[in-house]
Amino acid sequence: MRKILIVGAGQSGLQLALGLQSRGYEVTLMSNRTADEIRAGRVMSTQCMFHTALQHERDLEVNFWESQTPRIEGLGVSVAGPESQRVIDWVGKLDGYAQSVDQRVKMAGWLETFAQRGGQLVIHGAAVSDLDFFARRYDLVMVSAGKGELVSMFGRDASRSPYDAPQRALAVAYVHGLGPRPEHPEFDAVRCNLVPGVGELFVMPTFTTSGRADILFWEGVPGGPLDVFQGVKDPQEHLALALELMERYTPWEYARATKVEPTDANATLSGRYAPIVRNPVGRLPGGGLVLGVADVVVANDPITGQGSNSASKCAAAYLASITEHGDRPFDEAWMRATFDRYWDTAQHVTKWTNAMLAPPPEHILDLIGAAGGLQPVADRFANGFDNPADFENFFYDPELAGSYLAAVSAQVQAGA
Ligand SMILES: Cc1cc2nc3c(=O)[nH]c(=O)nc-3n(C[C@H](O)[C@H](O)[C@H](O)COP(=O)(O)OP(=O)(O)OC[C@H]3O[C@@H](n4cnc5c(N)ncnc54)[C@H](O)[C@@H]3O)c2cc1C
């Protein structure tokens, strides 16, 4: 059977490894951490995944935590006014529910499953020289090492990377003790709180190492009032800062957060990175070629919560391309075609995410405002998180947005 080396055991690497393993490929997986180290380590993401991405996991029968994980049935947007009052507040209903399983739980569990099923697991932080050595022994080498140092093998694609610096400072805290949103206590939702010119606060439920919890995730414009988490390592101190900012900018979220506690000693994370699209094929010093996967090749800012979704979609697309290719060589043309298949969906994620990082133009403000009175608009916006390609149809172009709003208003009036 064909031999495949996968470097990096995150969402994409593990999903690919488990998928290829179940189809009889001989897979070696390199991880720089053991399952126990991942489980006991720092939180890595907020990892909210929508229906299509979750379905790829179900297709592989690796959705082990689905029944224990809160079902996120809606996605809401609130906008803060100049006096920190809420000037917009609505929630759209998702056609299929979303879920967030703490990556510490999922990656540790998947790593153990891969090994139990007879996969070859190598615990080693791979360097380019290792890959150079191993490349000759495998039919295909894929690098799914996220934003780790191995990305240096893959050149930046400037034509697809409009930003060359981080656009947000990120600060995440996993907490126990958050109360429900009083407006919709009957269902869970991701809450996107937009504070114009300052940043965003995302609040969502998750399933972590100690069961159900909630995540408070600030995205701050660099250099602005939310960009204060750098160097804060103590989770209590981090949480106190996050709450202080909530009290000031999103008092409606603060009101249900007065009793929260960090879930564990590694419940907080802060950092920043520049969004980037890279050349998908890396050339090793010895001439071998490696294919980049997910964040290695397309790393978007988490403002739209898409990276894990994209990683799942990338793994599913690559799995299909590998199996369809049979015994033919995994040459450069195949690698580029395989990435292009993924880019068909990833390009929409990238375009939308980069648009959301910029100050919104008038017609987008109109759409977000109108969603408060027109439920179909709220629902369509929410479901765009599952299928960002749909934003092409009504979001970017002022004329399309205007005619869409007019059509929905007419429909709603006719039905009233
Ligand atoms: C604050 C924050 C919030 C986010 N929220 C969301 C969200 O709500 N929804 C969403 O969809 N996405 C979200 N994302 C993005 C998402 O977490 C990532 O895009 C996704 O995990 C990428 O998957 P991946 O497989 O490419 O890489 P990763 O999940 O980063 O996995 C890479 C793995 O490779 C390992 N590695 C690195 N270097 C080496 C090496 N040299 N040798 C061996 N192993 C190595 C790493 O330790 C890691 O385990 C968020 C990200 C951040 C930072």
The ligand as a Gaussian input file, in Angstrom:
#p B3LYP/6-31G(d) Opt

LIG

0 1
 C       -7.714000      32.436000      19.019000
 C       -8.175000      31.564000      17.894000
 C       -9.518000      31.294000      17.731000
 C       -9.960000      30.494000      16.673000
 N      -11.295000      30.222000      16.542000
 C      -11.738000      29.439000      15.530000
 C      -13.118000      29.114000      15.398000
 O      -13.972000      29.492000      16.218000
 N      -13.500000      28.341000      14.354000
 C      -12.595000      27.871000      13.452000
 O      -12.980000      27.158000      12.513000
 N      -11.275000      28.156000      13.559000
 C      -10.816000      28.918000      14.570000
 N       -9.485000      29.182000      14.700000
 C       -8.536000      28.659000      13.705000
 C       -8.229000      27.182000      13.887000
 O       -7.917000      26.886000      15.225000
 C       -7.059000      26.779000      12.989000
 O       -7.205000      27.376000      11.738000
 C       -6.990000      25.272000      12.820000
 O       -6.687000      24.659000      14.038000
 C       -5.923000      24.929000      11.792000
 O       -5.780000      23.538000      11.694000
 P       -4.411000      22.941000      11.142000
 O       -4.611000      21.483000      11.085000
 O       -4.012000      23.644000       9.911000
 O       -3.300000      23.361000      12.210000
 P       -3.241000      23.212000      13.782000
 O       -4.559000      22.878000      14.349000
 O       -2.533000      24.441000      14.261000
 O       -2.295000      21.952000      13.999000
 C       -0.919000      21.968000      13.703000
 C       -0.222000      20.943000      14.585000
 O        1.123000      20.773000      14.128000
 C        1.978000      20.771000      15.252000
 N        3.323000      21.165000      14.780000
 C        3.788000      22.398000      14.525000
 N        5.061000      22.354000      14.095000
 C        5.407000      21.034000      14.082000
 C        6.588000      20.339000      13.731000
 N        7.679000      20.990000      13.283000
 N        6.610000      18.980000      13.839000
 C        5.495000      18.296000      14.287000
 N        4.348000      18.929000      14.637000
 C        4.304000      20.271000      14.518000
 C        1.337000      21.745000      16.205000
 O        1.767000      21.563000      17.530000
 C       -0.135000      21.371000      16.033000
 O       -0.480000      20.297000      16.867000
 C       -9.018000      29.973000      15.757000
 C       -7.651000      30.228000      15.920000
 C       -7.227000      31.025000      16.985000
 C       -5.758000      31.281000      17.151000

